[in-house]
Amino acid sequence: MRQIRSFFELRHAEKQLVARALLASGRAYAPYSGFAVGAAVRTRSGSKKTRIVTGTNLENAAYPQGICAEVAAIAAANALGQNDIEAIAVVGHKFTAPRDASEIVTPCGRCRQVIFEASKASGIDIKVFSCNGILTEIVEEPISKLLPVAFGPQNLGFTKKRLRNMRVTLNRAVSKLLKKTAYKR
């Protein structure tokens, strides 16, 4: 059975993560659905220092084609080189009439797959905090529970070592490209 907690029952680090997701929802671009979603991921560098990176949903006129907040946050963390995600918070609410912030928002199927893939890259069973918009109901579950028996890199023979090697190869290729340009760091 899922345990539902409120914002005030969370530990300090969890409160920070959830609050950042709620703040991010205020920057959503959701003119078609009127439903704003914010996500915040917490990463950990090798020095155990944590960082919070946020994302929002981004709709467009080719609705329902758009970007989910969870994908935006994970992509932003990845762009910063913060691939060691340990937790993600998701907050959503309908901001157009009739307004509603009472329902818990969980990641969609695509987002669950992206979070699962990030968990395999980080080697951490990412904690997912699914929240309602007023933060009175929050459920914490590991991604392995939200997406059991998932298809992932292991099915394709992709190991952590292979991922590290791919990142090294990619960084070397970019360094060579930069040397050929006029760009100087």
C-alpha positions in Angstrom: 0.0 0.0 0.0 1.3 3.5 -0.9 2.2 5.7 2.0 0.9 9.3 1.4 2.8 12.0 3.2 2.5 15.8 3.3 5.2 18.4 2.6 5.7 18.9 6.3 6.5 15.2 6.9 9.4 15.2 4.5 13.1 15.5 5.5 14.8 18.8 4.7 16.5 17.6 1.4 13.2 16.2 0.2 11.4 19.5 1.0 13.9 21.4 -1.1 13.5 19.0 -4.0 9.7 19.1 -3.9 9.6 22.9 -3.4 11.9 23.4 -6.5 9.5 21.2 -8.6 6.5 23.3 -7.5 8.4 26.6 -8.3 9.4 25.2 -11.7 5.7 24.4 -12.5 5.2 28.2 -12.5 7.4 28.4 -15.6 5.5 25.8 -17.6 4.3 26.5 -21.1 0.9 24.8 -21.1 -1.5 27.0 -23.1 -3.4 24.0 -24.6 -4.0 21.7 -21.6 -3.9 24.4 -18.9 -2.0 21.8 -16.8 1.4 22.9 -15.4 4.0 20.4 -14.4 7.3 21.0 -12.8 10.1 18.5 -12.0 13.3 18.7 -10.0 16.1 16.2 -10.1 18.7 15.9 -7.4 22.1 14.7 -8.5 25.2 13.9 -6.6 28.7 14.5 -7.9 31.7 12.3 -7.0 32.4 14.5 -4.0 28.9 13.8 -2.6 27.9 17.4 -3.3 24.2 17.6 -4.4 22.7 19.8 -7.1 19.0 20.3 -8.0 18.1 20.8 -11.7 14.6 21.7 -12.8 12.4 21.3 -15.8 8.8 22.1 -16.9 6.4 20.8 -19.4 6.5 22.6 -22.8 3.5 22.2 -25.1 3.2 23.3 -28.7 0.6 23.8 -31.3 1.1 20.2 -32.6 -0.5 19.2 -29.3 -0.1 16.6 -27.8 3.5 16.6 -29.0 5.5 18.4 -26.4 8.1 17.9 -23.7 7.3 16.5 -20.2 8.8 18.2 -17.2 10.6 15.1 -16.1 12.3 14.7 -19.4 13.2 18.4 -19.5 14.8 18.1 -16.0 16.7 15.0 -16.7 18.0 16.4 -20.1 19.0 19.6 -18.3 21.0 17.6 -15.7 22.6 15.6 -18.4 23.6 18.8 -20.4 25.3 19.9 -17.2 27.2 16.6 -16.9 25.2 15.7 -13.8 24.3 12.1 -14.7 24.2 10.7 -11.1 20.5 11.3 -10.4 19.3 10.0 -7.1 15.8 11.5 -6.8 13.1 13.3 -8.8 10.0 15.2 -7.7 7.0 15.8 -9.9 4.4 18.4 -9.1 1.4 19.3 -11.3 -1.8 21.3 -11.2 -4.6 22.6 -13.5 -4.2 26.4 -13.5 -7.2 27.2 -15.7 -10.8 27.0 -14.8 -11.8 24.9 -13.1 -8.6 25.0 -11.2 -7.5 21.8 -9.4 -4.3 21.0 -7.5 -5.7 18.2 -5.5 -4.6 15.1 -7.6 -1.2 13.4 -7.2 0.7 13.6 -10.5 2.8 10.6 -11.4 5.2 10.3 -14.4 3.7 9.1 -17.6 4.9 5.9 -19.2 7.5 7.7 -21.4 8.9 9.6 -18.4 9.1 6.4 -16.3 11.2 4.8 -19.1 13.5 7.9 -19.2 13.8 7.9 -15.4 14.6 4.1 -15.5 17.3 4.7 -18.1 18.8 7.5 -15.9 18.7 5.1 -12.9 20.7 2.5 -14.9 23.2 5.2 -15.9 23.6 6.4 -12.3 23.5 3.0 -10.7 20.9 4.3 -8.3 17.3 3.2 -8.0 16.0 6.7 -8.3 13.4 7.9 -5.8 10.3 9.4 -7.4 8.3 11.9 -5.4 4.8 12.2 -7.0 3.0 15.2 -5.6 -0.3 17.1 -5.8 -0.1 20.9 -6.5 -0.7 21.9 -2.9 1.8 19.4 -1.5 -0.7 17.8 0.9 -0.2 14.4 -0.8 3.2 13.1 -1.7 4.1 9.5 -2.6 7.7 8.3 -2.7 8.4 5.2 -4.7 11.6 3.9 -6.4 11.5 3.9 -10.2 11.9 0.1 -10.1 8.4 -0.1 -8.5 6.9 2.4 -10.9 8.3 0.5 -13.9 8.7 -3.1 -12.8 10.4 -5.6 -15.2 11.5 -2.7 -17.4 13.2 -3.0 -20.7 16.5 -1.2 -20.5 20.1 -1.1 -21.4 20.8 -4.5 -19.8 18.5 -6.1 -22.5 20.8 -4.7 -25.2 24.0 -5.7 -23.4 24.9 -2.1 -22.5 27.0 -2.0 -19.3 28.1 0.8 -17.1 31.6 0.4 -18.4 30.4 0.7 -21.9 28.5 3.9 -21.0 31.7 5.4 -19.4 33.6 4.5 -22.5 31.0 6.1 -24.7 31.2 9.3 -22.7 35.0 9.4 -23.0 34.8 8.8 -26.7 32.2 11.5 -27.1 34.2 14.0 -25.0 37.3 13.3 -27.1 35.4 13.8 -30.3 34.0 17.2 -29.1 37.5 18.3 -28.0 38.9 17.5 -31.5 36.0 19.5 -33.0 36.7 22.5 -30.8 40.4 22.5 -31.8 39.3 22.8 -35.4 37.1 25.8 -34.7 38.0 29.4 -33.7 36.4 28.8 -30.3 38.8 29.2 -27.4 37.8 28.4 -23.8 
